[in-house]
Amino acid sequence: MFLRNFLIALSRNAFMKRLVTRNFIARRVARRFVAGETWEDASRAMDRLMGEGMDIALDFLGENVHTPDEAHQATEAYLQVLHKLHERGENWYVSLKLTQIGMDLGEELCLANLERILAEAARSKTFVRVDMEGSQYTDLTCRLVEAAAERHSNVGIVIQAYLRRSREDVARMNRKKIPVRLCKGAYSEPPAVAFQKRSEVDASFVTLMEDLMLAGNNPSLATHDEAMIQATLECARRHGIPPEAYEFQMLCGIRKERQLRLHREGFRMRVYLPFGSDWYPYFMRRLAERPANLLFFLTALIRG
């Protein structure tokens, strides 16, 4: 837990960001988890994943802008991503963080930017998933997504199983028919807010998964944990839920063979594919999540 919290703290450290992003080996290792920095990089990665039969969630990386102009630039960048997806003739969905489009600067600004993106996405029948960030943003994220969902049917949200409040949030989203992507959570949170033991987080994930499978709207189960995958499959079998009623999601670069096997077995499998120059915070959270990721990174640095 200490190492995980330390790495998450480093994800917000400006000096470490400069050090890592200027290191050639670190940039090369990051490509395991990030498609690249440009649209061309993302497009090549999408072609590869499509050839393997994967569905895609595309994320133009960025978070916590400081000025309305930066929020406007991020919004315009997402509009361009949607336009380019439309040119490709595809409607893979996109993911975004609300702090990237101005949530720190006010609800009205952020909601206006989100609705611009949703309106553009609707023209090409593209779905937009709003990522969940640290717990200080949970209330506002839920509120903004609920407000947007009153006027747009192509918006969903991420709920994090490690937060103690999440069962109530899942129930709210189920009542409003807002699609939920369930994940375990990737931020450092205090015990009053989040479960600290892995067993508690796992139990919460299973409970929320069952709530979503039984009452949710096209739920997405985002996990690399085999026990959570098996619990989902058992829930589906027990209640006669067909594979087309839900989907599994995994991150780019993690458990590739399992992704392919789920697809071959007839289950919907979506790969979360991030790209962009602001990859450092995302990369550090991936290192914090799994010791194997950190070991892979450190081994590459030593060998390099």
N, C-alpha and C positions, 0 to 999 in steps of 0.2 A: 504493500500500500504506500509506503514512504517513497519508493522509487517511482511509482505511478504518479503520485502527487508532485514529486520533484520535476518530472518530465513535463507534466501539464503546466507547471509554473514556468518552466523554460519556454514553453510555446508562446508566452507573452513577453519574453525578454528580448528587447531590441538588439542588445549586443550579440546575444547568441544567434538571433535571426541573421544578422549580417555575417557572422562567422560561418554558419552552416550554409547559407544560400550562396556564398562565394566559393565554397569548396566543391571542386569538380566531382569528387567521389560521392559526397553527400547528395549532390544533384542527381548523379547517376542512380544511386540507391533509391532516391525518392521516386524515380520513374517506375519502380515496382508498384507504387500505390497511386501515382498521379499520371494521367495520360501524357502530360507535357504542359508547355506554357502557352501554346498557340492553338487557334482553331484548327489548323492543319494537323497538329498533333492529335487533337481530340477526334478529328474526322478519321484519321488512320486507325485509331484505337476502336472507334465505333465499327468500322468496316470489319476489323478482326473479330470483334465480339459478335457481330451479326452473322458472320460466317460460321460461328460456333453455335448459333441458334439462341443466343442470349438476348433478352430484353435489356434496355439501358435506361438509367437515370443519370442525366448529364448535369454536372455541377460546375458552374464557373466560379472558382474559389474567390473568397473575399469575406471580410467581416469588419465590424466596428469602424465605419467611416466617421470622420470628424466634422465635416461641413456639408451643407445642403448640396453644394456643387459636386462633391464626391459621391453623394447618394444619387444624384442625377446621372452622373457618369456611369455608375454601376447599373442603374436602371436601363440606360441606353445600351450598355453592353449586353444585358440580357435580352433586350429587344432585338439586337443584332443576332444573338445566338438563335432565337426563335425564328428569325427570318431565314437564317442559313439552314436550320433544320427543315423548314418548309421547302426551301430550294432543293434539298436532298429528297424530298418527298416522304419524309418520315415524321412520326409524331411521338417519338420517345419522350418521356416526360423529363422535366427539368427540376432541379432542387435549388433552393436559395436560402440564405440566412437573412432575416429581417434587419439585423444590425448592418448588413451590407448595403441596404437601401434606405437607411436613415432612422431606424427604431430608436437609437440613442438621442436623436434630435427632435423627436416629437411624434405622437401617434398619427396626427393628421398628415404630415409629410410622408411617413412610412406607408400608411394605408393608400394614399394617392399613388405612390410609386408601385405598390403591389398591384393595385387595380389596373394600372397601365399595362403591367406585365401580363396579368390574367386576361385582359381584353385582347392583347396581341396573341397570346397563346390560344385563345378560343378560336381565332380565325383559322388556325391550322389544326384545330382539334387536339391541342397539346395540353397535358395535365401539368400542374405546378405543385410541387411538394415543398412546404415550408419546413425547413430544418429547425429542430429545437436546439437552443444554446444553453448557457449556464442557467441555474435555477433562478437567478435574479430576473431573468427574462420570461419565465414560464407563464406567469399570469398575463402579461401583455401580449405574448405571442399567441396564446389561446384566444384572447379577446380580439386581436386583429384578424386572425384566421376566421373566427366566427362572423365577424363583421363582413369580411370579404365574401364568405360563403353565402350570405344573404342575397348577393347579387351575381355570384359566379359559381357555377357548378363544377368547375375544373380545378378546385383547390383542395389540398389535403395537408396533413400535419404529421409531425413526428412526436411520439410520446416515449419517454425514457423510463424503463422499468425500475431503475434504481431509486427514483424519487418516491417518497412515501405518499405523495398526493396523487399519483398517477392513476389509481383505479377510479377516482372521481373524475379525472380529466377524460379517461377513456369512456366512461358512462356518458359524459356530456357530449363528446364527439359522436358516439353511437346514436344518441337521441337526435342529433342534428344531421345524421347521415354523412358526416364528414369523414372521408377515408383517412385511416391512421396507418402510419408506418411505425411498428414497435421495435425499439432497440433497447439494449441494456443501459447505455449512457457512457459518455466519454469525457466527463469533466470531473474536477475535484470538488466534492460537496461535503458539507459538515454532517455529522451524524443526525442532527435534528431534522435535516432535510432529506437525507438519502440513506438507504441501507448501505452498510459498510462491509458486511460479510458476503462472500460470493454465494453461499447457500441461500441467503435472504434475497439477493438479487435474482437468482435463478427461480426461486419460488414465486417471486413477484412477476417475472416474465411469463411463467406458465399460467398464472392466474389471469393476467391481462390478455395473453394469447387466447385463452378460452373465452373470455368476455368478447373479444373481437371476432373470433370464429363463429360464435353463436349469435351475435347481435350487431356486428360491425358491417361496414360498407366496403367490400373488396379490400380486406386488410392485407398489409404487407408485413411479413415476419422477417426482420433483419437480424440475422444471427449466423455466426460461424461455429457455434457450439453444437456438437453432435447431439448432446442430450436434449437441447431445446428443439432441434430439428425433429428428433424422434418423438418428443412430446407433442409437437404440432401434428405430425403424421398420425399419431395414435388418436388425438382429438378428432381429426378429420374422419378416421375410420369409425370411431365410436359413434359419431353423430351423423354419419352418412353425408359428409360435406365433400362435394366434388372438387377436383384439383383446380378447375377454372374459377372457383369462388374465392381464391386467395392466392398469394404468391410469396415465394421466398426471395430474399435479397441478401447479397453479399457485396463486400467492398472489392474493388479492383485490386488484384494482386494477392488476395488471401483465399486459400482453399480452392484453387482453380479446379482441381480434379473433382472435388465435391460439387462444385457448380455444374460441371458438365454431366456428372452422374445424375443429379436431380433432373436436369433437362432431359436426359435420355430416358429416365423413368416416367416422363410425362408430366412433370410438375413445372409450373411457371417459375422461371428463374430470371431475376433482374440484377444486373451488375451496376453498382453505384460508381460512376466514372467521373472523377474530378479533373479539372484542368485549369490552367491559369498561372500567372506569375506569383500570386500570393499563396503559395503552397506550403510555406513553412509551418504555420499553426496546425494545419490539417496533418501534415507529416509527423509532427511531434506527438499529436494525440494518437496516431497509429502506433508509434513506438511505445507509448505509455500503456496501450491496451493489452499487448501480448509480449511477454518476455522473448518469444521467438523472433519477433520483429526487431527488437533492440539488439539481440544477439547477431542477427543477420547484418544489421547496420554496422555494429562495432567490428565484426569480422571483415566486412568489406573495407572499412577504414584502415585496419591493420594490414591487410593484404595489399591495399592500394599504395 
